[in-house]
């Protein structure tokens, strides 16, 4: 299972590199398990206006092929400061609780490699 996850993460990074992040190339990855994907997705979609207000310029959602409630999301930003502010925002924390995120998410920041 772990090796399958690592292969999936590698493929995800390849896909991410094919679609460069906006401006400064800052991409935030968030991985978490949710109670119910359909309920989570509704909250995620409803959060779009707030996401954009908090600086998200593009996003994508991925689901594990082994567990449809294992979700990885990417968000692009113009700066690392905006990405970090988004990741620690009370609005995001509240939306994740409402959406049924189980446990603490894995969060990491990247830039486009050259």
N, C-alpha and C positions, 0 to 999 in steps of 0.2 A: 504494500500500500504506500509506504514512504517513497519507494523508488518511482512509483506511478505519479505521486504528487510532484516529485522533483522533475520528472519528464514534463508534466503538465506546466509547471512553473517555467521551465526552459522554453517550451513552445509559446507560452504566454508572453515571455520576454521577447521572443522573436517577433510575435505579432505586434507587440508594443513598439518595437524599433522600426517596424514598417510604417508606422503612423506617428511621426514625430510630434511631441508636445508643442503647444503654442508658445511663441516668443522665446522665453528663456529656456524652454525645454524641461520644465519641472513636472514630473508625474508622480502622483501619490497613489500607492497601492493599498487597498484595505481588503483583508481576508477575514471572514467570520462565518460561523454557522448560524443559521436562523431557524426559528421554530417551524415556520411555514413560508415557503418561498412566495406564494401568491399574495399573502398578507404583507410580507416584507416589500414586495415589488410595488404594491399600491402606495405604501408610505414613501418609498424611494421616489416614485414618479411625482407624488404630491409635493415633495421637497425640492423640485427642480428650480422654482423661482428663488428660493432661499439659497440653494447651491450657487446659482449664478450671482446673486447678491454678494456671496462670500468669496467670489473670485474664480469659480470653476469655469473654464473656457471650453472644455470638452470632457466627456465621460463615456465609459463603457462598462457593461456588466457581463460577468462570466460565471457559469455554474459548473461545478465538478461533474464529470461524467459518471462518477461512482456514487455521488451523493448530491441530489439536486438542491439540498438546503445548505450546501457548502458554497459560499458565494465569494467571488473576488471582484472588486470594483476598482477601476482606475479613474482618476480625476486629474486633469491638466490645469496648470496655473501659469501665470506670467512671472511669478517669483516664488522663491522658497519661503519667504516670510508669509505670503498669502496662503501657501499650502499648509504651513504649520499652524497659522491662525485658524484655518478651516478645521484641521484635525483636532484642535483643542477647543473648538467653539461649543458653547452650551446648546446652541441650536442643533448641531450634529448629534451631540450626546442624547438630547431629548428625542430626536427622530429615531435614533438607533434603539433606544429603549422602547419606544412606541411600536417599532417595526418587529420586535421580537428577536433581537440579536442575542445569541446565547454566549455568555462569557465575554472576556476581553478580546477585541479584534487584534489581528496582527496588522501593523501599519508600518510602511516604509516609504521613503522618498527617493526618487531617482532623477537623474538628468540624462540626456541623450549622450551616449558614448560616441566618440569620434575616432 
